Amino acid sequence: MRAIQITPRGSDGGLSRAFGESQTSLRYWIVYTPRREEMRTKATLAIGLCLAFLTILSGLHLLEPEFNPPHFISEYQLGRFGWLMSLAFFCLGAASLALFAAARQEIHTRAGRFGIWGLLIIGVAYFCGGIFPPDPKWFVGSVLHGIGGLVVIFGSPIAFTLVSRGFVRNEASSTAARPLIWTAALTWLSLALFYGSSVAFRGAPGSRSIVVGWTNRILITTFVLWLLVAAYHVRNRSQ
């Protein structure tokens, strides 16, 4: 879209005064509105993809109850509707990439940019997990799925925290980005819960898998929650 220069008429500033801004800022608004609309579209897409993931995961608890806890969510890929779990991972991967594309121009700190690029890596890891199921009969696929899972599980809280701090630095008031900080803290708490339960119930029969299976679901839910909050934040900034 080309910038349209509008020259105010009269000594009172004409159109510039009507908009409450100078001629220069008016041209800035006309030029940058398409980029803001693009940010809004990408953030909205990320929100929709996160909701799609939650819907699919919830449905799989009914469609494949044999893979409910004590199993991890990725094991839904081994059932009759395994393609749905792969699709769910693709949704989260695409949501991470959409948020990366929407927010990377809004983060200006070095640590924040590192976190933004972390979102890109995490998005690729989700796609890796979706393409390669944790099939014990397929060694290479299981290894690649495990690598993608490790990147997502341990990389997400780090990237989310860095991005959240980057947004806080950008805001005139830190309260605007406070939900990002709280949800990033929740991802660390859920990671500690998941890892702690894995260690605490190691070797214990029965109850071990059930507890770890549920903490695995709590972990991914907090990851999705942060993506939703971040996407809403970027969407609101684009208005």
Residue pairs with C-beta under 8 A, 6 or more apart in sequence:
1 30
1 31
1 33
1 34
3 27
3 30
3 31
4 27
4 30
5 23
5 27
6 15
6 16
6 23
6 26
6 27
7 23
8 14
8 15
8 16
8 17
8 23
9 15
15 26
16 22
16 23
16 26
19 26
19 29
21 29
35 105
36 238
36 239
37 238
38 102
39 102
39 103
39 105
39 106
39 234
39 235
39 237
39 238
40 235
40 238
40 239
42 98
42 99
42 101
42 102
42 234
43 98
43 99
43 102
43 103
43 231
43 232
43 234
43 235
43 238
44 231
44 235
45 94
45 95
45 98
46 95
46 96
46 98
46 99
46 102
46 227
46 230
46 231
47 95
47 228
47 231
47 232
47 235
49 91
49 92
49 94
49 95
49 98
50 91
50 92
50 95
50 224
50 227
50 228
50 231
51 228
52 88
52 91
53 88
53 91
53 92
53 95
53 224
54 221
54 224
56 84
56 85
56 87
56 88
56 91
57 73
57 76
57 85
57 88
57 217
57 220
59 84
60 67
60 73
60 76
60 81
60 84
60 85
60 88
61 68
63 79
63 80
63 81
63 84
64 76
64 79
64 80
64 81
66 79
67 75
67 76
67 78
67 79
68 213
69 209
69 210
69 212
69 213
69 214
69 216
69 217
70 208
70 209
70 210
70 212
70 213
71 209
71 213
72 134
72 212
72 213
72 216
73 85
73 216
73 217
73 220
74 85
74 89
74 129
74 133
74 134
74 145
74 149
75 134
76 82
76 84
76 85
77 85
77 86
77 133
77 134
77 135
78 133
78 134
78 135
82 133
85 130
86 130
86 131
86 133
87 130
88 130
89 126
89 127
89 129
89 130
90 126
90 127
90 130
92 123
92 126
92 223
92 224
92 227
93 123
93 124
93 125
93 126
93 127
93 130
94 123
95 123
95 227
95 231
96 119
96 120
96 122
96 123
96 126
96 227
97 119
97 120
97 123
98 231
99 119
99 227
99 230
99 231
99 234
100 116
100 117
100 119
100 120
100 123
102 231
102 234
102 238
103 116
103 119
103 163
103 230
103 234
104 113
104 116
106 167
106 170
106 234
106 237
107 113
107 115
107 116
107 163
107 166
107 167
107 170
108 166
108 169
108 170
109 165
109 166
109 169
111 162
111 165
111 166
112 162
112 163
112 165
112 166
112 167
112 169
113 166
114 162
115 158
115 159
115 160
115 161
115 162
115 163
115 164
115 165
115 166
116 159
116 162
116 163
116 166
118 155
118 158
118 159
118 162
118 163
119 159
119 163
121 151
121 155
121 159
122 151
122 152
122 155
122 156
122 159
125 147
125 148
125 149
125 151
125 152
125 155
126 148
126 152
127 148
128 144
128 145
128 147
128 148
128 151
129 145
129 148
129 149
129 152
131 144
132 138
132 140
132 141
132 142
132 144
132 145
132 148
133 141
133 145
134 141
134 142
134 145
134 146
135 141
135 142
136 142
152 223
153 191
153 194
153 219
154 191
156 187
156 223
156 226
157 184
157 187
157 188
157 191
160 180
160 183
160 184
160 187
160 223
160 226
160 230
161 184
161 187
161 188
163 180
163 230
164 177
164 180
164 181
164 183
164 184
164 230
165 181
167 177
167 180
167 230
167 233
168 174
168 177
168 180
168 181
170 177
171 177
176 233
177 233
179 229
179 233
180 226
180 229
180 230
180 233
183 222
183 225
183 226
183 229
184 226
186 222
186 225
186 226
187 219
187 222
187 223
187 226
189 222
190 215
190 218
190 219
190 221
190 222
191 219
193 215
193 218
193 219
194 212
194 215
194 216
194 218
194 219
197 211
197 212
197 215
198 212
198 215
201 207
201 208
201 209
201 211
201 212
202 208
